[in-house]
């Protein structure tokens, strides 16, 4: 499940993704680990989790969502 989720997030935020933020596999893996370690976070491997990983990558790595600053 984890490997599929990493690919899913990459398909959205990796190079040539739906919302290409230039996220690397390493950044996605690190942000996913951070999400899984959040107290009280109940991971369902869905779009809510994908967006949480996105937010963590923006915060940790300074990535920008397309069309933002």
C-alpha positions as CSV (number, residue, x, y, z in Angstrom):
1,X,0.0,0.0,0.0
2,X,2.8,2.4,0.9
3,X,4.6,2.0,-2.5
4,X,1.3,2.6,-4.4
5,X,0.7,5.7,-2.3
6,X,4.1,7.1,-3.1
7,X,3.5,6.6,-6.8
8,X,0.1,8.2,-6.4
9,X,1.5,11.3,-4.8
10,X,4.3,11.4,-7.4
11,X,1.7,11.3,-10.2
12,X,0.2,14.5,-8.7
13,X,3.2,16.5,-7.4
14,X,6.3,14.9,-9.1
15,X,7.8,16.1,-12.4
16,X,5.1,16.1,-15.1
17,X,2.5,15.3,-12.5
18,X,-1.1,16.7,-12.5
19,X,0.2,19.6,-10.3
20,X,3.9,19.4,-11.0
21,X,5.7,20.8,-8.0
22,X,8.9,19.1,-8.9
23,X,8.8,16.9,-5.8
24,X,11.4,14.2,-5.7
25,X,10.7,10.6,-4.6
26,X,12.9,11.3,-1.5
27,X,10.8,14.3,-0.6
28,X,7.6,12.4,-1.1
29,X,8.9,9.5,1.1
30,X,10.1,11.9,3.8
31,X,6.8,13.8,3.8
32,X,4.8,10.6,3.9
33,X,6.8,9.4,6.9
34,X,6.1,12.7,8.6
35,X,2.4,12.4,7.9
36,X,2.3,8.8,9.3
37,X,4.0,10.1,12.5
38,X,1.5,12.8,13.1
39,X,-0.3,12.2,16.4
40,X,-4.0,11.3,15.8
41,X,-3.6,11.1,12.0
42,X,-5.6,8.1,10.7
43,X,-4.2,7.4,7.3
44,X,-6.7,6.1,4.6
45,X,-4.3,6.4,1.7
46,X,-6.7,8.8,-0.1
47,X,-6.7,12.3,-1.5
48,X,-6.9,13.8,2.0
49,X,-3.6,12.1,2.8
50,X,-2.1,13.1,-0.5
51,X,-2.9,16.7,0.2
52,X,-1.4,16.4,3.7
53,X,1.8,15.1,2.1
54,X,1.7,18.1,-0.3
55,X,1.3,20.5,2.6
56,X,4.2,18.9,4.4
57,X,6.4,19.2,1.3
58,X,5.5,22.8,0.9
59,X,6.4,23.5,4.6
60,X,9.6,21.4,4.7
61,X,11.1,21.8,1.3
62,X,9.7,25.2,0.2
63,X,7.9,23.6,-2.8
64,X,5.3,25.7,-4.5
65,X,1.9,24.6,-5.7
66,X,1.5,25.6,-9.4
67,X,0.2,29.1,-9.8
68,X,1.2,30.2,-6.3
69,X,3.9,32.7,-5.7
